[in-house]
């Protein structure tokens, strides 16, 4: 739960990226940064 709530909370302002959470079968999970275009960065899901 803490991983999911931390997504996009502390993004580095000098990079254009969004963070995504990936969980594998309830045994492993992680938050990853994915670089996006300037247009994608400005759109909030």
Protein Blocks (a to p, Z undefined) as FASTA:
>chain_A
ZZmmmgoklccfkbccddddddehhlaccdddddddfklmmpcZZ
